[in-house]
Amino acid sequence: MTMRVFPALLGALLFYSVLPAHAEPTINEYNAYLKKGPWTALYRRSEGTWHAQLTRKAGAFTLGYRQADLRLAREHRGSIEQALMKRGNVSLAHRLEYRSFDRSRLDDHWRYRLIVDYRHPVTDKVVAWVRLQPRLAHFGGRRLFDARDQVGLEFQFGSLRLSPFYERYALRRWDRHGGNVIGLHATIEL
């Protein structure tokens, strides 16, 4: 892809992705990551809820545990993620999660997520990225599809990376818009 075509495609994707944000409710989300060696700690705040997660990378696998306060329920989530492929700027991974809830009408369930990432260097300190994340949950004898697809820019400041992003949330089908998230990923490598 030529250097002229990519900015045009990314600009079009951003424009068409953000258009629904004016008609739908938008959530603000802030993610802080601390990375040291194979370990990553995450803390997320999002509209009155929080998530705390610890993961450890072991080869192609990443094992994780998350606890979250979802207002009406406390969630405990174990996960295993596997990197499947990386070719150039494209990577592919998948994740299996088990979600367990305290004091809630939500059923405990398994969820599978496919993660497709595309990263394009804009300068030596700026990267444009797109992440597609279709998810399929199994609970109560039913399957439920949703997706959390994101587009953003990542800015490198030494050991700090800041990445503002827009996320389009889909429910039941990829073309059924469920909401918007405007957020920030802040990562420090120790």
Salt bridges, closest charged atoms under 4 A:
GLU29 OE2 - ARG44 NE 3.54
GLU29 OE1 - ARG148 NH2 3.16
GLU75 OE2 - ARG77 NE 2.79
GLU75 OE2 - ARG99 NE 2.69
GLU81 OE1 - ARG95 NH2 2.62
GLU97 OE2 - ARG77 NH1 3.39
GLU97 OE2 - ARG95 NH1 3.44
GLU97 OE1 - ARG111 NE 2.88
GLU97 OE2 - ARG113 NH2 3.29
ASP102 OD2 - HIS76 NE2 3.11
ASP117 OD1 - ARG131 NE 2.70
ASP146 OD2 - ARG135 NH2 2.56
GLU154 OE2 - ARG119 NH2 2.79
GLU154 OE1 - ARG161 NE 3.46
GLU167 OE2 - ARG148 NE 2.77
ASP175 OD1 - ARG173 NE 2.91
GLU189 OE2 - ARG161 NH1 2.98
